[in-house]
Amino acid sequence: MIVLDVMLPGEGDGFTICTELRNRRIRTPVLMLTALDAVSDRVEGLNAGADDYLVKPFAFSELLARLRALTRRHLDDRSSTLRAGGLEVDMAARRASVRGTPVALTMKELGILEYLMHHPDQLITTEQIEEHVWNYDYVSGSNLVEVYIGRIRRKLGAAGLPNPFATVRGGGGGYRFEPQRLSAVSSAAPGSA
């Protein structure tokens, strides 16, 4: 794991170093730290080959959580299947199921669900979802993410799964995937009450 600051002493910068690492085929996960918080700066860092981007100031607990998530994501033998309660998302097969029953999600819906499941109990902003699922030239400001989250909630609900997302309103708001909402339901046998 490499934690790389964008602003470095001397002539180089984190963007250049990250690009050079990727040009040399070094696959070690890179998390970039920076005080530069414009979307264009984050895009530059990700385009340089960074796996994640954290803006200063940040909570140390968030840095540790992101490092753990990157480590899990880059294990060679990791499963391509994400599980929480009765929900299963197989990213290799590009499909989702609830307790074995397929749930028809579009590629965008699947991408959003996968992204949120990779960051359990973390606030993921609408902007972060837009940048992850849509192209970087996507113009923000619409309620498209809200619409897609609503569709995912309805489809999972129709399959018998409770809403796994908490909505956070206000400045910097977004969504949080809360697996504990699903655990209580999956521990009860179907048909028991």
Secondary structure as GFF3:
##gff-version 3
##sequence-region A 1 193
A	DSSP	beta_strand	2	5	.	.	.	ID=ss1
A	DSSP	alpha_helix	14	23	.	.	.	ID=ss2
A	DSSP	beta_strand	30	34	.	.	.	ID=ss3
A	DSSP	alpha_helix	39	47	.	.	.	ID=ss4
A	DSSP	beta_strand	52	55	.	.	.	ID=ss5
A	DSSP	alpha_helix	60	73	.	.	.	ID=ss6
A	DSSP	beta_strand	81	84	.	.	.	ID=ss7
A	DSSP	beta_strand	87	90	.	.	.	ID=ss8
A	DSSP	beta_strand	95	98	.	.	.	ID=ss9
A	DSSP	beta_strand	101	103	.	.	.	ID=ss10
A	DSSP	alpha_helix	107	117	.	.	.	ID=ss11
A	DSSP	beta_strand	124	125	.	.	.	ID=ss12
A	DSSP	alpha_helix	126	133	.	.	.	ID=ss13
A	DSSP	alpha_helix	144	158	.	.	.	ID=ss14
A	DSSP	beta_strand	165	168	.	.	.	ID=ss15
A	DSSP	beta_strand	174	177	.	.	.	ID=ss16
A	DSSP	alpha_helix	180	187	.	.	.	ID=ss17
###
